[in-house]
Amino acid sequence: MGEAMSSHNVAASAEHYLERLALEAQDRETRRQLLASDLDTHDMASLHAALGGYEPDPDDPAAQSVGRRLALAYAEPPLAPPDVLSTDASGITRLQTAPPMKRTALAPEQWSTNPFVRFGQRFKNWVGRGFRRREREARPTPRWQMIATARRWVLLVLIFGQSIIAANQMRTVLPYQGQQWLEVAILALFVLLFAWVSAGFWTALMGFFQILRGRDRYAIDSEVGDEPIPDEARTALLVPICNEDVPRVFAGVRATLESLRQSGNDRHFDIFILSDTFDPDIAIQETHAWLALCRDLEAFGQVFYRRRQRRVKRKSGNLDDFCRRWGALYRYMLVLDADSVMSGACLTRLVQMMEAHPDAGIVQTAPRASGRLNLYARMQQFATRVYGPLFTAGLHFWQLGESHYWGHNAIIRMAPFMRHCMLAPLPGKGSMSGEILSHDFVEAALMRRAGWGVWIAYELEGSYEEMPPNLLDELNRDRRWCHGNLMNFRLFLSKGIHPVHRAVFLTGLMSYISAPLWFLFLVLSTALLAVHTLSTPNYFPEPGMMFPVWPQWNPTLAVGLFGATATLLFLPKVLSVVVVWVQGSRQFGGPFKVFLSMVLESLFSMALAPVRMLFHTRFVLTSVLGWAIQWRSPSRENSDTTWGDAIRNHWSQTVIGAVWAVGVYFMEPTFLWWLSPIVGAMMLSIPVSTLSSRVSLGSACFRGRLFRIPEETHPPRVLRRMVRHLGRMNAAAPTPHFVQVVVDPVSNALATALGVSRHGKAEPLRRRREERVSRAVTGGPETMGNLERLAFLDDPVMMSQLHFRVWNDTDAHDAWHRHGLPSRESLRVPGFG
């Protein structure tokens, strides 16, 4: 009786399996023939063998029918060309997602950060050579290097000269003219912070004059024409991703590829989607999106996809993995971010720059932010679009060929990058050691150390990115950047680093350490107020003094110093608006609206500055103390901040601001007027963070022509394409999840063909696979974690065996079929052409 029941269940499973497979069949006649066949009378192993045309395989029966299942679902056009979807020597169907490898051995150089050790090594080598000087090859110094050196000396004189004058002014403001230890500490902090503000001011001012001048003889593209790109100058566009919003990533890639094809130079470019995704459902979405893109645009052989199984060193490790496998096939690589979009003209121009300047190692574009609807993000887009060109042009003015690299939307020469820019971990233990987190500044420093130029193409158009949608997402990103920049400062004294890139490490540190310095300055200023309010003044600070020292407060001088500091902070914004007026403000909403937007954005920045100060102070402290950090991908959606999230993240700033204000009021009410912009912003941090994230307020400002940017007024074609593709992909049927991939015949065939693990037949491997498959079959999908599900997606043998056992075993957990086949909808890869 039991054998008869078991036979009935198997027959029912075969019949149900054929019905599901017929549902996915693309051709109606094929579907009718499949349902009219006698395959449903076979057992499951014989059914798969009959579909594949093989003898039954007792070890992996379902693997024999993978090709046939895919052919039924993707009859016209086929799923992929024969050179992409093929069979190996064992008859196993494989879908090739990446080109053949050309491996290159890469070895990073260990860091040498101790100058005393290096000095000892140099002295030892010098003695070993018999006190002979090493003859160096005489090379002519490029003119741009001499000009850059002269400009930097001028910059240092301006910064330190201005800071000395301000320090002397600040000294006269203090009651005892900087003679007490508390005043000395305040004065020292003021000098550091003022020098930091002064550096930004002179950078923006030089950028202002450079843009108005209109011609930069030292720009990287100043002597580049429209020369054709040689066939051997192949470029790989790399898109490293990790648990990203899949429609947004592939909409950007699709728009970029279409723009490249319109330019006529797409044959020189290949695109690689390099995934570190560890969410199995997102990984499945990525493969379906890659297939849809390749099928729609006939891009097999030009767009490739790889997901790493060993996710080491995050983004830099992903790029290293590409360089080892395929770097030797290309002359250049162009790194894109997950939200990057670039036009074909921009990409072509970058390659032409590299061809015209054989000594250039990296050329960084100045990406323009666009695409966000939240009020907060729209203000940030406006700020980067209006103020950004001044600062970027100013950076180029001071740095020239020793510039920044921001990690994306930049072209890199492969050979020197592979030879000199592999990153070894920082030696030691603790939070400031191990793998380098912010790799871009370090790679630029290594490229320049090897003698290659690092340039900013600050005038090049066609490079775009997106901003975080709200304050909390931006702070989450800053948390990662803060830790990375603190780690990078350990390389300040590293061997051979150019002085400009040492300064880059210093500015990266100051970008975040200025927050605790500012906070400490305010705390000490409050402490100075408390000392002079709550204690009796000491008129004879030194013994034997004949005349008393009277404390003197000079509010007039304080107002003047405050005005000078405010000028350094806000004059660059005014100059940016002047540039917009000169070049044409219509696309920014008109002359008055762009000025009003600047004023509102400045007030908003003032309101957020104390909040950022407290967050960045906490980031610095937690990084130094070694507290754990979660590296999550930023949000790619126009998401609002809820009141609950704002309260949980900003309650401490609100309390600090209220306590601080009450304490100052009881000590000296008039001083509260000076401190009110700071403590008031802290107390309002919850409503400001919440309301600024609203899409509705951002849309209202757009209708009122506030915070407008040209990319919104007249969007470039590549951005319009991206938005159109994103809408289509978001409106499409959902991609199958992991359980459906296990159960559905066609989805499982696709996942099996995509598996990258080898079909090994070693006995220990066979036993391990058998144990994992049996545990998954009986335990059900709820018992499988993400890492275990990823292991099945990576291993075509386990995925095929699990599919067979779920359909064939009577003891299979019912959750597989309950969640794996919830409807009669097709799970085929969609098309968006």
C-alpha positions in Angstrom: 0.0 0.0 0.0 2.9 2.4 0.9 4.7 1.6 -2.4 1.5 2.4 -4.3 1.0 5.7 -2.5 4.6 6.6 -3.2 4.3 5.8 -6.9 1.1 7.9 -7.0 2.9 10.9 -5.4 5.8 10.6 -7.9 3.4 10.5 -10.8 1.5 13.5 -9.5 4.8 15.3 -9.1 5.7 14.6 -12.7 2.4 15.8 -13.9 2.5 18.9 -11.9 6.1 19.5 -13.0 5.1 19.3 -16.7 2.3 21.7 -16.2 4.6 24.2 -14.6 7.1 23.8 -17.3 4.5 24.1 -20.0 3.3 27.4 -18.4 6.8 28.8 -18.9 7.0 27.5 -22.5 7.1 30.5 -25.0 5.7 28.7 -28.0 2.1 27.5 -27.9 2.6 24.5 -30.1 5.5 23.4 -28.1 3.4 23.8 -25.0 0.6 21.6 -26.4 3.0 18.9 -27.4 4.6 18.9 -24.0 1.3 18.5 -22.3 0.1 15.8 -24.7 3.3 13.7 -24.2 3.6 10.7 -22.0 6.4 12.3 -19.9 4.1 12.6 -16.9 4.1 8.7 -16.7 7.8 8.7 -16.0 9.5 9.1 -12.7 11.3 12.4 -12.1 14.7 11.1 -13.0 13.5 9.6 -16.3 11.5 12.8 -17.0 14.7 14.9 -16.8 16.6 12.4 -18.8 14.0 12.4 -21.5 13.8 16.2 -21.7 17.6 16.4 -22.0 18.0 13.4 -24.3 20.4 11.5 -22.0 20.5 8.4 -20.0 19.4 8.9 -16.4 22.1 10.2 -14.1 21.7 8.9 -10.6 23.9 11.7 -9.1 22.3 14.8 -10.6 19.2 13.9 -12.7 17.9 17.5 -13.1 21.2 18.8 -14.6 20.4 16.9 -17.8 17.3 18.9 -18.6 18.7 22.4 -17.9 19.3 23.3 -21.6 15.9 21.9 -22.7 14.1 23.8 -20.0 15.8 27.1 -21.0 15.0 26.4 -24.7 11.4 25.9 -24.0 11.1 29.2 -22.1 13.3 31.2 -24.4 12.6 30.0 -27.9 12.6 33.2 -29.9 14.9 34.9 -29.4 17.0 32.4 -27.6 18.2 33.1 -24.1 21.7 33.9 -25.2 24.0 33.2 -28.3 25.6 29.8 -28.6 29.0 31.0 -27.5 27.4 32.4 -24.2 24.9 29.6 -23.5 26.8 26.3 -24.3 27.6 22.9 -22.9 30.8 21.7 -21.5 32.6 18.4 -22.2 30.2 16.6 -19.8 27.1 18.0 -21.5 26.4 20.4 -18.6 24.7 23.6 -19.7 26.7 26.7 -18.7 25.8 30.4 -19.2 29.0 32.4 -19.5 28.7 35.8 -17.8 32.3 36.9 -18.1 35.0 36.8 -20.8 37.9 34.3 -20.7 40.5 35.3 -18.1 44.0 36.5 -18.7 45.5 36.3 -15.2 48.1 38.8 -13.9 50.0 38.3 -10.7 49.5 41.3 -8.4 51.4 41.9 -5.2 50.9 45.0 -3.0 53.9 46.7 -1.5 54.0 46.7 2.3 53.6 50.1 3.9 56.6 51.9 5.4 55.2 54.5 7.7 58.1 55.0 10.2 60.5 57.7 9.1 63.2 56.7 11.5 63.3 53.1 10.2 63.5 54.5 6.6 66.3 56.8 7.6 68.2 53.9 9.1 67.7 51.8 6.0 68.9 54.7 3.8 72.0 55.2 5.9 72.8 51.5 5.8 72.5 51.4 2.0 74.6 54.5 1.7 77.4 53.0 3.8 77.1 49.7 1.9 77.8 51.6 -1.4 81.0 52.9 0.1 79.7 56.5 0.7 79.1 57.0 -3.0 76.2 59.1 -4.2 73.7 57.3 -6.3 73.5 58.9 -9.7 70.0 59.6 -10.7 68.7 59.9 -14.2 68.2 63.6 -15.1 64.7 64.2 -16.2 63.3 67.6 -17.3 60.7 68.9 -14.9 57.4 69.6 -16.7 56.5 73.3 -16.6 53.2 72.5 -14.9 55.0 71.2 -11.9 57.0 74.4 -11.5 53.9 76.5 -11.8 52.1 74.3 -9.3 54.9 74.6 -6.8 54.9 78.4 -7.0 51.1 78.5 -6.6 51.2 76.4 -3.5 53.8 78.6 -1.8 51.5 81.5 -2.5 48.6 79.5 -1.0 50.6 78.8 2.2 51.5 82.4 2.5 47.9 83.5 2.1 46.6 81.0 4.6 49.2 81.4 7.3 49.4 85.2 6.9 45.6 85.5 7.2 45.5 83.2 10.1 48.2 85.1 12.0 46.3 88.4 11.6 43.1 86.7 12.7 44.9 85.1 15.7 46.2 88.5 16.8 42.7 89.9 16.5 41.3 87.0 18.5 43.9 87.6 21.2 42.7 91.2 21.7 39.1 89.9 22.1 40.0 87.6 25.0 39.8 89.1 28.5 43.5 88.6 29.4 44.8 88.8 25.8 45.7 85.1 25.7 47.8 85.0 28.8 45.9 82.3 30.7 46.1 78.6 29.9 42.4 78.5 29.0 42.8 81.4 26.6 45.9 79.8 25.1 43.9 76.7 24.3 41.1 78.7 22.8 43.5 80.7 20.7 45.3 77.6 19.4 42.0 76.0 18.4 40.9 79.2 16.7 44.1 79.3 14.6 43.6 75.8 13.4 39.9 76.3 12.5 40.5 79.7 10.9 43.3 78.2 8.8 41.0 75.5 7.6 38.3 78.0 6.7 40.9 80.2 5.0 42.1 77.3 2.8 38.6 76.8 1.5 38.2 80.5 0.9 41.3 80.9 -1.2 40.6 77.7 -3.1 37.1 79.0 -4.1 38.5 82.5 -4.9 41.1 81.1 -7.3 38.4 78.9 -8.8 36.2 82.0 -9.3 38.9 83.8 -11.2 39.8 80.7 -13.2 36.2 80.2 -14.4 35.7 83.9 -15.2 39.0 83.8 -17.2 37.5 81.0 -19.3 40.7 79.5 -20.5 43.0 77.2 -18.5 46.3 76.5 -20.4 47.1 73.8 -17.9 43.8 71.9 -18.1 44.2 68.3 -19.0 41.9 68.7 -22.0 43.4 72.0 -23.2 45.3 70.5 -26.1 43.1 67.5 -26.8 41.3 67.3 -30.2 38.7 64.9 -31.5 41.2 62.3 -32.6 39.9 58.7 -33.3 40.5 56.2 -30.5 42.9 53.4 -31.6 41.5 49.9 -31.7 44.0 48.7 -29.0 42.9 51.4 -26.6 40.2 49.3 -25.0 38.5 50.6 -21.8 36.6 48.6 -19.2 33.7 50.4 -17.5 33.6 48.9 -14.0 30.4 49.1 -11.8 31.2 47.7 -8.3 28.0 47.1 -6.4 26.9 45.5 -3.1 23.3 45.0 -2.2 22.3 48.0 -4.3 18.9 49.0 -5.8 19.1 46.7 -8.9 16.7 48.7 -11.2 18.6 51.9 -10.5 22.0 50.3 -11.2 21.0 48.7 -14.4 18.9 51.7 -15.6 22.1 53.8 -15.3 24.2 51.1 -17.1 21.7 50.8 -19.9 21.5 54.6 -20.4 25.3 54.8 -20.4 25.6 52.0 -23.0 23.0 53.5 -25.3 24.7 56.9 -25.1 28.0 55.2 -25.9 26.5 53.5 -29.0 25.1 56.8 -30.1 28.6 58.3 -30.0 29.8 55.6 -32.3 32.7 54.5 -30.0 31.1 51.7 -28.1 33.3 49.1 -29.7 36.2 50.4 -27.6 34.3 49.8 -24.3 33.2 46.8 -22.3 31.1 47.0 -19.2 31.6 44.8 -16.1 29.1 44.6 -13.3 31.2 43.5 -10.3 29.0 42.4 -7.5 29.8 41.8 -3.9 26.1 41.3 -3.0 25.4 38.9 -0.1 21.6 39.1 -0.2 20.5 36.1 -2.3 17.3 37.7 -3.6 19.2 40.8 -4.7 21.8 38.5 -6.4 19.0 36.9 -8.3 17.6 40.3 -9.4 21.1 41.2 -10.6 21.4 38.2 -12.9 17.9 38.7 -14.3 18.6 42.4 -14.9 21.9 41.6 -16.6 20.2 39.1 -18.9 17.4 41.5 -19.7 19.9 44.2 -20.6 22.0 41.9 -22.8 19.0 40.4 -24.5 17.3 43.8 -25.2 20.5 45.5 -26.5 22.2 42.5 -27.9 25.0 43.3 -25.6 26.3 39.7 -24.9 30.1 40.0 -25.2 30.1 43.6 -24.2 28.3 43.7 -20.9 29.5 41.2 -18.3 28.5 40.2 -14.8 30.5 38.6 -12.0 29.6 38.1 -8.3 32.5 37.3 -6.0 32.3 34.4 -3.6 35.1 35.7 -1.4 34.3 39.3 -0.6 37.6 40.7 0.7 38.7 44.4 0.9 35.2 45.6 -0.2 35.3 47.9 -3.2 39.1 48.0 -3.6 39.2 44.2 -3.4 36.5 43.9 -6.1 38.6 46.1 -8.4 41.7 44.1 -7.5 39.9 40.9 -8.5 39.0 42.4 -11.8 42.6 43.5 -12.4 43.9 40.0 -11.7 41.5 38.3 -14.0 41.0 40.7 -16.9 43.1 43.8 -16.3 45.7 42.7 -18.9 43.0 42.8 -21.6 42.5 46.6 -21.3 44.5 49.8 -21.5 42.1 51.8 -19.3 39.4 51.2 -16.7 36.7 53.7 -15.8 35.2 53.2 -12.4 31.5 54.0 -11.9 29.5 54.1 -8.8 26.2 52.3 -8.4 24.3 55.6 -9.0 26.7 56.9 -11.7 25.5 57.8 -15.2 28.0 59.0 -17.9 27.4 60.1 -21.5 29.1 58.5 -24.4 30.7 61.9 -25.3 32.2 62.2 -21.8 33.6 58.7 -21.9 35.1 59.2 -25.3 36.6 62.5 -24.2 38.3 60.8 -21.2 39.9 58.2 -23.4 41.1 60.9 -25.8 42.7 62.8 -22.9 44.5 59.7 -21.7 45.8 59.0 -25.3 46.9 62.6 -25.7 48.7 62.5 -22.3 50.7 59.3 -22.0 52.1 60.4 -18.5 48.5 60.7 -17.0 47.6 57.9 -14.7 44.2 59.1 -13.5 41.7 61.7 -14.8 38.9 62.5 -12.5 35.7 64.1 -13.7 33.6 66.5 -11.6 30.3 64.6 -11.3 27.1 66.6 -11.2 24.5 65.6 -8.7 20.9 65.1 -9.9 17.9 62.9 -9.7 16.7 63.5 -6.1 13.3 64.9 -5.1 13.6 65.3 -1.4 14.0 68.9 -0.1 17.3 68.0 1.6 18.8 66.3 -1.4 17.6 69.1 -3.8 19.4 71.7 -1.6 22.5 69.5 -1.7 22.2 69.2 -5.5 21.9 72.9 -5.8 24.9 73.5 -3.5 27.2 71.1 -5.4 26.0 72.4 -8.8 26.4 76.1 -8.0 29.3 76.1 -5.5 31.1 73.0 -6.6 32.6 74.3 -9.8 34.4 77.1 -7.9 36.0 74.7 -5.4 36.8 72.1 -8.1 38.4 74.7 -10.4 40.3 76.0 -7.3 41.6 72.6 -6.4 42.8 72.2 -10.0 44.5 75.6 -9.8 46.6 74.6 -6.8 47.1 70.9 -7.5 47.3 70.5 -11.4 48.7 67.0 -12.0 48.7 66.0 -8.3 45.0 66.1 -7.7 42.3 64.1 -5.9 40.7 60.9 -7.0 37.2 60.4 -5.6 36.8 56.7 -6.4 34.3 56.9 -9.2 33.5 58.6 -12.5 37.3 58.6 -13.3 39.4 56.9 -15.9 42.6 55.0 -14.8 45.5 53.7 -16.8 45.6 50.0 -16.1 49.3 49.1 -16.3 50.6 51.5 -13.6 47.5 51.0 -11.5 48.1 47.2 -11.4 51.8 47.6 -10.8 51.8 50.4 -8.1 48.3 50.8 -6.7 47.5 47.5 -5.1 46.7 48.2 -1.4 48.4 46.2 1.4 46.6 46.3 4.8 47.9 48.8 7.3 50.1 47.1 9.9 49.2 46.7 13.5 46.1 45.9 15.5 43.0 47.9 16.3 40.5 50.0 14.4 43.1 52.0 12.6 44.8 49.0 11.1 43.8 46.3 8.6 42.3 46.8 5.2 42.2 50.3 3.9 38.6 51.6 3.8 38.8 54.8 1.8 41.0 53.6 -1.0 40.6 56.4 -3.5 43.0 59.0 -1.9 45.6 56.3 -1.3 45.5 55.0 -4.9 45.9 58.5 -6.2 48.9 59.0 -3.9 50.5 55.7 -5.0 49.9 56.6 -8.7 51.7 60.0 -8.2 54.5 58.3 -6.2 55.1 56.2 -9.2 55.5 59.3 -11.4 52.1 59.4 -13.1 49.9 62.4 -13.1 46.5 62.6 -11.4 44.3 65.3 -12.9 40.8 66.7 -12.5 38.9 67.4 -15.8 36.7 70.0 -14.0 35.1 71.4 -17.1 34.1 68.1 -18.7 30.3 67.6 -18.9 28.3 64.4 -19.0 29.3 62.9 -15.6 26.5 62.5 -13.1 25.8 60.9 -9.7 23.2 61.1 -7.0 23.2 62.5 -3.5 21.9 60.9 -0.2 18.2 61.6 0.0 18.2 62.9 3.6 20.4 63.9 6.5 20.5 60.5 8.2 21.6 58.7 5.0 24.3 61.4 4.5 25.5 60.9 8.1 25.6 57.1 7.6 27.9 57.7 4.6 30.0 60.2 6.6 30.5 57.5 9.3 32.3 55.3 6.8 34.2 58.1 5.2 35.3 59.4 8.7 36.8 56.1 9.7 38.5 55.7 6.3 40.1 59.2 6.4 41.4 58.7 9.9 43.0 55.4 8.8 44.5 57.1 5.8 46.3 59.7 7.9 48.6 56.9 9.1 50.1 57.1 5.6 51.0 60.8 6.1 54.7 59.9 6.6 54.7 56.9 4.3 57.6 56.5 2.0 57.7 58.4 -1.2 54.3 60.1 -0.9 54.2 63.5 -2.7 53.8 66.5 -0.4 50.5 67.4 -2.1 49.1 64.0 -1.4 50.3 64.3 2.2 48.3 67.5 2.3 45.3 65.5 0.8 45.6 63.0 3.7 45.7 66.0 6.1 42.6 67.7 4.6 40.8 64.4 4.7 41.6 64.2 8.4 40.6 67.8 9.0 37.3 67.3 7.1 36.1 65.3 10.2 38.5 66.2 13.0 37.5 69.9 12.6 34.1 68.9 14.1 35.5 67.8 17.5 37.9 70.8 17.4 35.0 73.2 16.9 33.0 71.5 19.6 36.0 71.7 22.0 36.4 75.4 21.0 32.8 76.1 22.0 33.1 74.1 25.2 36.3 76.0 26.2 34.6 79.3 25.3 31.7 78.4 27.6 34.2 77.3 30.3 36.0 80.7 30.0 32.6 82.4 30.5 31.9 80.3 33.5 35.3 81.0 35.0 34.9 84.8 34.7 31.3 84.7 35.8 31.5 82.3 38.8 34.9 83.3 40.2 36.6 86.4 41.4 39.0 87.9 38.8 42.7 87.6 39.7 44.1 91.0 39.2 47.7 90.0 40.1 48.3 86.7 38.3 52.0 86.8 39.1 53.7 87.5 42.5 55.3 90.9 43.0 53.3 92.7 40.4 53.0 96.5 41.0 50.0 97.1 38.8 46.8 95.0 38.4 45.8 93.3 35.1 42.3 94.2 34.3 40.2 91.8 32.2 39.0 93.5 29.1 36.1 92.4 26.9 36.0 93.9 23.5 32.6 93.2 21.9 33.3 95.5 19.0 36.4 93.6 18.0 34.5 90.3 18.5 31.8 91.5 16.0 34.5 92.4 13.5 36.2 89.1 13.9 32.9 87.3 13.5 32.2 89.3 10.4 35.5 88.4 8.9 35.0 84.7 9.5 31.5 84.9 8.1 32.9 86.6 5.0 35.4 83.7 4.4 32.5 81.2 4.8 29.8 82.9 2.7 31.7 85.0 0.1 32.4 81.9 -2.0 28.7 81.2 -2.2 28.0 84.8 -3.4 30.8 84.5 -6.0 29.3 81.2 -7.2 26.0 83.0 -7.8 27.9 85.8 -9.6 29.4 83.1 -11.9 25.9 81.7 -12.6 24.6 85.2 -13.4 27.5 85.8 -15.8 27.1 82.4 -17.5 23.3 82.5 -17.6 20.9 81.8 -14.7 17.8 80.9 -16.6 18.3 77.1 -16.1 18.7 77.8 -12.4 15.3 79.5 -12.1 16.4 83.0 -13.0 18.6 85.6 -11.3 16.4 86.3 -8.3 15.5 82.7 -7.7 19.1 81.5 -7.8 20.1 84.2 -5.3 17.1 83.4 -3.0 18.0 79.7 -3.2 21.6 80.5 -2.2 20.3 82.5 0.9 17.9 79.7 1.9 20.5 77.0 1.4 23.0 79.0 3.5 20.5 79.4 6.3 19.8 75.7 6.1 23.5 74.8 6.2 23.9 77.0 9.3 21.0 75.1 11.0 22.6 71.7 10.2 26.2 72.7 11.0 26.0 72.1 14.8 24.1 68.8 14.2 26.9 67.6 11.9 29.4 68.8 14.4 28.0 66.6 17.1 27.7 63.6 14.8 31.2 63.9 13.4 32.6 64.3 16.9 30.9 61.0 17.8 32.2 59.4 14.6 35.8 60.4 15.3 35.6 59.2 18.9 34.0 55.8 18.0 36.5 55.3 15.2 39.5 56.0 17.5 38.0 53.8 20.2 37.5 50.9 17.8 33.7 50.6 18.0 32.0 48.5 15.3 30.9 50.1 12.1 28.4 48.7 9.6 29.3 49.3 5.9 25.9 49.4 4.3 25.1 50.6 0.8 23.5 54.1 0.8 19.9 54.5 0.0 19.1 55.0 -3.7 15.5 56.0 -3.2 13.8 59.3 -2.4 13.0 58.1 1.1 11.5 60.3 3.8 12.8 60.3 7.4 10.1 59.3 9.9 9.5 61.2 13.1 10.5 58.0 15.0 13.8 57.8 13.2 14.5 61.4 13.7 13.8 61.2 17.5 16.0 58.1 17.9 18.9 59.7 16.1 18.6 63.4 17.2 17.3 63.3 20.8 20.8 63.6 22.3 21.5 66.7 20.2 18.2 68.2 21.4 19.0 67.5 25.1 22.6 68.9 24.7 21.4 72.1 23.1 18.7 72.7 25.8 21.0 72.0 28.7 23.7 74.2 27.2 21.3 77.1 26.6 19.9 76.9 30.1 23.4 76.9 31.6 24.7 79.8 29.6 21.5 81.8 30.3 22.0 81.5 34.1 25.7 82.5 33.8 25.4 85.3 31.3 22.1 86.0 29.4 23.8 88.3 26.9 26.2 85.6 25.8 23.3 83.4 24.8 22.7 85.6 21.9 26.1 84.6 20.5 25.4 81.0 21.2 21.8 80.9 20.0 22.5 79.8 16.4 24.3 76.8 17.7 22.1 75.6 20.6 18.9 76.6 18.7 19.9 74.4 15.8 20.6 71.5 18.1 17.2 71.9 19.8 15.5 72.0 16.3 17.4 69.1 14.9 14.4 66.6 15.0 11.9 68.7 13.0 14.6 70.0 10.6 15.8 66.5 9.8 12.3 65.2 9.4 10.8 68.0 7.3 13.9 68.5 5.1 13.5 64.8 3.9 10.0 65.4 2.6 9.6 64.8 -1.2 6.5 67.0 -1.1 8.5 70.0 0.1 11.1 69.3 -2.5 8.5 69.1 -5.2 6.9 72.4 -4.0 10.3 74.1 -4.2 10.8 72.8 -7.7 7.4 74.2 -8.8 8.5 77.5 -7.2 11.8 77.4 -9.2 13.9 77.2 -6.0 17.0 75.0 -5.9 16.7 74.4 -9.6 19.7 73.0 -11.5 20.1 72.7 -15.3 19.8 68.9 -15.1 16.2 69.4 -13.9 15.3 72.3 -16.1 16.6 70.7 -19.3 17.7 67.1 -18.4 20.5 65.7 -20.7 19.4 62.8 -22.9 21.4 60.2 -20.9 19.5 61.2 -17.7 16.2 61.1 -19.5 17.0 57.6 -20.7 18.0 56.5 -17.2 14.7 57.8 -15.8 12.7 56.1 -18.5 14.4 52.7 -18.0 14.1 53.0 -14.3 10.3 53.5 -14.6 10.0 50.5 -16.8 12.0 48.2 -14.5 10.2 49.3 -11.4 6.8 48.6 -13.1 7.9 45.2 -14.3 6.8 41.9 -12.6 8.9 41.1 -9.5 12.0 38.9 -10.0 11.7 35.4 -8.5 13.0 35.0 -5.0 15.3 32.2 -3.8 12.5 29.7 -3.0 11.0 30.2 -6.4 14.4 29.8 -8.0 14.7 26.4 -6.3 11.2 25.1 -7.2 10.3 26.7 -10.6 11.7 24.6 -13.5 12.8 27.4 -15.7 14.1 29.7 -12.9 16.1 26.8 -11.5 17.5 26.0 -14.9 18.7 29.5 -15.2 20.2 29.6 -11.8 21.9 26.2 -12.4 23.4 27.5 -15.7 24.7 30.6 -13.9 26.4 28.7 -11.1 30.2 29.3 -11.1 31.5 26.5 -8.9 33.3 23.6 -10.5 31.5 20.3 -11.0 33.9 18.4 -8.8 33.4 14.7 -8.1 35.7 14.2 -5.1 34.1 12.0 -2.5 34.4 14.5 0.4 32.8 17.2 -1.8 30.0 14.8 -2.8 29.3 13.9 0.8 29.2 17.6 1.9 26.8 18.4 -0.9 24.6 15.5 0.0 24.4 16.6 3.6 23.6 20.3 2.8 20.9 19.3 0.2 19.3 16.8 2.6 19.2 19.3 5.4 17.7 22.0 3.1 15.0 19.6 1.7 13.7 18.4 5.1 14.3 21.6 7.0 12.6 24.0 4.5 13.7 27.4 3.3 13.1 29.0 6.7 16.1 27.2 8.2 18.5 28.5 5.5 20.4 31.7 6.2 21.6 34.1 3.5 25.1 32.6 3.3 23.8 29.1 2.9 21.4 30.3 0.1 24.3 32.1 -1.6 26.3 28.8 -1.5 23.4 27.1 -3.4 23.3 29.9 -5.9 27.0 29.6 -6.5 27.1 25.8 -6.8 25.2 24.4 -9.8 25.3 20.9 -8.5 23.7 21.6 -5.2 21.1 23.9 -6.9 20.2 21.2 -9.3 20.1 18.4 -6.7 17.9 20.6 -4.4 15.5 21.2 -7.2 15.2 17.5 -8.0 14.8 16.5 -4.3 12.1 19.1 -3.6 10.0 17.7 -6.5 10.8 14.0 -6.0 11.1 13.4 -2.2 7.9 12.8 -0.3 9.6 14.0 2.9 10.4 17.5 1.4 9.2 20.3 3.5 5.9 21.6 2.3 7.1 25.3 2.5 9.1 24.7 -0.7 6.0 24.3 -2.9 3.8 26.6 -0.8 6.2 29.6 -1.3 8.0 28.4 -4.5 4.9 28.3 -6.7 2.5 30.8 -5.3 0.8 31.7 -8.6 0.5 30.9 -12.2 2.5 33.9 -13.3 5.5 33.4 -15.5 9.0 33.9 -13.9 10.9 34.4 -17.1 13.4 37.2 -17.6 11.5 40.2 -18.7 12.3 42.4 -21.7 12.4 46.2 -21.5 13.3 47.0 -25.2 
